[in-house]
């Protein structure tokens, strides 16, 4: 049995999607990030970096309980645990892994910063412009890849797609009609939307969303601690 600690962010949704695709039994325990629950002592014991997602697998290596944090590592763990969505042939495996890295080092951080500046620092024109530009550049990269291959890792659906889909699905909301320029990317999102596991993952996210603190309802102190600003700034 796997316990997933998280909420509705794309990094958590990718793990929900993986668990649904792999049909692994799991329980979702919500961590209300905008209420600061990720800083609770019990959660920090699971992840010293105080971030979601985290999984605890009661049937880990050597059939012992095992805790893992960082979404990319969790995806690799689940793929290797089940032997699915990650090729074993070396060349094909590295094709998948490099596109996971694009998500982890590019798509996620750039989209996250775009959301931060657009939503929480909207008067910072440089920040909004810089990260919108980076998000669009990465969409161009993904679109070109998907113009040549049906999936990010190549011919088969893989954890590279599972990692990237929740982020691009959110980017559609950020970019609006300008997303139409990336025809291969939007078609890829539509293809994954139709997968039963994706439908179940999205439905679960929408079910738990009302139980969590909305960013505009968060206490100023919770936001300051989350963003590392004010008295929480270390600079």
N, C-alpha and C positions, 0 to 999 in steps of 0.2 A: 504494500500500500504506500502511495506517495502523498505526502502533504505538501501543497504548494502555498507559500506565503506571498501575497501580492494584492494588487488592486486592478485598475483598468488601463494602466500605461502600456504602450506597445511592447516594451520588454517583458511584461508579464503576459500579455496576450499571446506572444509567440510561444510561451511555454504551455499555456492553455491549449493552443492549437496543436502543438506537438503531442500533448497527452491525449487529446481527442483523436488525432490521426492514428496514434499508436494503440488506441483503445486500452490504455493502462488505467487501472482503478486509481482514483485520486480524490483528495478532499482539498478544497480551496479555503484557506483561512485568510480573511481580508486583513490588510494592514492599511490603515487610514493615513496615508502619507501627508495630506494637507491638515491633519490633526496632530502630526508629529509622532505617530506610533512607531515609526521606524527607528526612533531614538530610544525606545523603551529598552531597559536593561535586558529583558528576556530575548528580545529580537536581536539586539547587538551580539548576544552570545551565539546566535545562528550566523550572523554576518557582521563582522567587525566594521565593515564599511557602511553599515546602516542603510542599505539599499535593497529594494525588491527587484527581481524575484529571488526566492530561496526555496529549495526543495529539501525535504527529508524523506529518504527512501528507507522503509523498514527492512527491505530486502536488497541491501546494497552489496558491494563487493564482499565476497566470503560470507554472504547471507547475513551480514550485520548491518544495523542502521547506519546510514551515511547521509551527511548533510553537504549540500553543494550550493554555492552562490555564484553569481555572474551568469547572465542568460546564455551567452555563447557556450560556456562550458556545460551548462545544464543541457543544452541541445545535443552537444557531442555525447554526453553521458547517456542520454535517453536513446539516441540513435545506436550507440554501441551496445547498450543493454538489450535492445530488441533486434538488432541486425537490420534495421530499416532506415530508409531515407538518407543513407550515406554509403556510397560505393566502397567496396574493399579493394578493387583494382586501383593501384597507386595513382595513375594519371587522372582517372575519373574522380578519385577521392580528392585530389588537390584542386581540381576544377571547382568542386563544391566548396572546399574550405576557403579558397581565395575569395569567393563571392560572399561567404559569411563574414570574412574580414572586412569587405567593403561596407557591409551593413554596420558592423561593430565599430569601425573606425571612421566611417564617413556618414552614411545615411542617418544613423541614430544620433550621433553628436551634432551634426549640422541641423537636422530637423528639430532637435531638442532646443538648440540655441535660437533657431528661428522662432519657435513658439515662445520662448522666454522673452525675447526682445519685442515681438509683436504683441504679446499679451500683457506683459508686466512692465516693459520699458518702451511704450509705443512712441515716445517723443525722441528716442535715440535713432535718428535716421540712418546713421552709419551702421549701427548694429542690425537693424531690420534689413537694410539693403544688402549688407555683407552676407547674412545667413540665408536670405531669400535667393541670392545669386548662387550660393553654394548648393542649396537644395535643388535649384533648377539645373545646375551643372551635373549633379549626381543623377537626376532624372534622365538627362541626356545619355549619360553613361549606361544606365540600366535599360533605357529604351533601345539603344544600339545593340546591347547584348541580347535582348529579347526579340530583336528583329532578325537575329541570326540563329537563335535557339529557342525552343518552346519554353524552357525553364532556365533559371539563372545558372544552375550547375551543368546544363547541357540538355540531353534528351529527356531526362527523367525528373520528376518532382522530388525535391530533396529538402534537407534542413536549411539550405540557403534560401529557398523560397519561403519556408516557414518563418525564418528569421526576419525577412524583409517585408513580407506582406502586411503585417500590422502597421508598420511605419508608413509605407506607401499609401495604404488605405487612409491614414490620417492626413498625409500630404495632399491628397485630393481635396480635403476640406480646407486646407490652408491656401492652396493655389487657385481654387475655383476653376473658371473656364480656361485658364492658361494651361491646365493639366491636359487639355485636349490636344496639345502639341505633341504629346508622347503617346502615340496611338498603340504602339506595341506594349508599353507599360500598362496603359489602362485596360487593354484586352487581357493581359496577364492577371490583373487584379480581378476582372470579371470572371475569368476562368476559375480562380481560387475561391471566389465568392460562392460559386456553385457547388463546391465540395461540401458534403454533409458535415464533415468535421469542422469546417470553417463556419458553417451556419450555427452549429452547436456552440462553438467558441464565442461567436458574436452575441448569441442569445444569452449566454451566461454573463458576459461582460455587461450587457444592458440590464440584466436582472440585478446585479450587485451595484451598479452605478448609483442608484438613489440612496444606498445605504452609506455612502462615503461623503466626506466633506468636499464641497465644491471649492475651487480655488478662490472665487470671489466671496466665499463665506468663511474662509480661513481666518483665524486670529492673526493679527500682525506679527506677534511674537513667533508663531509657528512658521509663517512665511519667511521671517528674518532668519530663523535657524535653518530652514530648508535651503535657502539661497545663500547662506553664509554672508549676510550683510548686517549692517548696524553693529551691535555689540558682539555679534558672532563672526564678524570679519577678522581675518588673521593678518591682513596686510598691514 
